């Protein structure tokens, strides 16, 4: 089946969607233990969440990059996720989608969320010809994410290490079987019309 150029692929249930982030153990371990981000987690900066497990693995080097050693699977409410999409602006200007560059810049400045479409990755973390969502949260969206939307936080670092070891040993079938079961997320129409680049 042909993949569309832009699609949200995610592990989700009727009420939640799983997104990924990677942090230092000083942030990640207390977040898992308490089920909430600790006081040291910065609420005044933009935080990027990724529904694609393999894109997160590319970003954090399977949890080996400094400051990204603890990979978190964060289950958030679908209502919250969709609120962020509805209130998001594309992170780059697209002629035809935005009326002009200055209007887009004003929208970007006001928006509590922004969307970036990055190449999806394969098990070797090489880019694929289609893109997956990265969602940046700031201001009100960060507060809602931390205080309202988060349902649970899991440490998926052991899973990342296990999959990486299988990839390194050449056992791609076993590695693929361990991947989270991401499916196309049902986000069409008004939810996504302003976010297609």
C-alpha positions in Angstrom: 0.0 0.0 0.0 1.3 3.4 -0.9 2.0 5.7 2.0 0.7 9.3 1.8 3.4 12.0 2.0 2.1 13.2 5.4 0.5 10.9 7.9 0.3 10.6 11.7 1.3 7.1 12.6 0.8 6.3 16.3 0.1 3.7 18.9 -3.4 4.7 20.2 -6.5 3.4 22.0 -10.0 4.8 22.0 -9.0 7.4 24.5 -5.2 7.8 24.4 -2.3 8.2 22.0 1.4 7.4 22.8 4.1 9.9 22.1 7.8 9.7 22.7 10.4 12.0 24.3 14.0 11.3 25.5 15.6 13.0 28.6 18.5 12.7 30.9 17.9 10.2 33.8 17.5 13.2 36.1 14.3 14.1 34.4 13.2 10.7 32.9 13.5 8.5 36.0 11.4 10.7 38.3 8.9 11.2 35.5 8.4 7.4 35.3 8.4 7.0 39.0 5.8 9.7 39.7 3.8 9.4 36.5 4.3 13.2 36.0 7.1 15.4 34.9 9.3 16.5 37.9 9.8 20.1 39.0 13.1 20.2 37.1 11.3 19.8 33.8 11.1 23.2 32.1 7.6 24.3 31.4 8.7 27.6 29.9 10.4 26.1 26.8 9.0 24.4 23.8 8.8 20.6 24.1 8.6 18.3 21.1 6.6 15.1 21.2 6.8 12.4 18.5 4.2 9.7 17.9 6.7 7.7 15.8 8.9 5.4 17.8 11.5 5.0 15.1 11.7 8.8 14.5 12.4 9.1 18.3 15.1 6.4 18.0 16.7 8.4 15.2 16.5 11.6 17.3 18.0 10.1 20.4 20.3 7.5 18.9 18.4 4.6 20.5 18.8 6.4 23.9 22.6 6.8 23.6 22.9 10.5 23.0 23.9 12.7 26.0 20.9 14.1 27.8 18.6 11.6 26.0 19.5 8.4 27.7 16.0 7.8 29.1 13.4 7.2 26.4 9.8 7.8 27.6 6.6 6.5 26.1 4.0 9.0 27.3 0.3 8.2 27.0 -1.7 11.3 26.6 -5.4 11.9 26.0 -6.6 11.9 22.4 -8.7 15.0 23.3 -5.5 16.8 24.3 -3.5 15.6 21.3 -6.3 16.8 19.0 -6.6 20.1 20.8 -2.8 20.6 20.0 -3.4 19.7 16.4 -6.3 22.1 16.0 -4.3 24.9 17.6 -1.0 24.2 15.8 0.7 26.1 13.0 3.2 24.6 10.5 6.8 25.4 11.6 7.6 26.6 8.0 5.9 28.8 5.5 4.1 27.0 2.7 3.0 29.1 -0.4 -0.6 28.5 -1.2 -1.5 27.1 2.3 -0.7 30.4 4.0 -1.9 33.6 2.5 1.5 35.2 2.8 4.7 34.9 4.8 3.9 37.7 7.4 0.4 36.2 8.1 2.1 32.8 8.7 4.7 34.4 11.0 1.9 36.0 13.1 0.1 32.7 13.3 3.3 30.9 14.3 4.0 33.4 17.1 0.5 33.1 18.5 0.1 29.3 18.2 0.6 27.2 21.3 1.7 24.3 19.1 3.6 23.8 15.9 3.9 20.9 13.5 6.9 19.7 11.6 6.8 16.8 9.1 10.0 14.8 9.2 11.1 11.8 7.2 9.9 8.6 8.8 12.7 6.1 9.6 13.3 2.4 9.0 15.0 0.0 11.5 18.4 1.2 10.4 17.1 4.8 11.1 17.5 5.7 7.4 14.9 8.1 6.0 11.9 6.8 4.2 10.2 8.7 1.3 7.2 9.8 3.5 6.9 11.9 6.6 5.7 11.6 10.2 4.5 14.2 12.6 6.6 16.0 15.2 4.5 18.3 17.5 6.1 21.2 19.3 4.2 22.4 22.4 4.7 25.8 24.1 2.9 28.1 26.6 -0.6 26.9 27.2 0.0 23.6 25.4 3.0 22.7 27.6 1.0 23.3 30.7 -2.0 21.3 29.4 0.4 18.4 28.3 2.0 18.2 31.7 -1.0 18.8 33.9 -4.1 17.6 32.0 -3.3 15.4 29.1 -0.7 13.0 30.5 -2.3 9.6 31.5 0.9 7.6 32.2 4.6 7.7 31.5 6.6 4.5 30.8 10.3 3.9 30.4 10.8 2.4 27.0 14.6 2.5 27.1 14.9 -1.3 27.6 12.7 -1.8 24.6 14.9 0.6 22.5 18.0 -1.3 23.6 16.5 -4.7 22.8 15.4 -3.6 19.3 18.7 -1.9 18.6 20.6 -5.1 19.6 18.4 -7.2 17.2 19.0 -4.7 14.4 22.8 -4.8 15.1 22.8 -8.6 15.0 20.9 -8.5 11.7 17.7 -10.0 13.0 15.3 -7.4 11.5 12.2 -9.6 11.6 12.5 -10.0 15.4 13.3 -6.3 15.8 10.2 -5.4 13.7 8.0 -7.6 15.8 8.9 -5.7 18.9 8.1 -2.3 17.5 5.0 -0.5 18.9 2.0 -1.3 16.8 1.6 2.1 15.1 -1.4 2.6 12.8 -2.5 5.6 10.8 -4.1 8.0 13.2 -7.7 9.1 12.3 -7.0 12.8 11.9 -8.5 14.2 8.7 -10.6 17.1 7.6 -10.6 20.2 9.7 -8.1 18.7 12.2 -5.4 18.5 9.5 -6.3 20.8 6.7 -4.1 23.6 8.0 -1.1 21.3 8.6 -0.5 19.7 5.2 2.6 21.2 3.7 
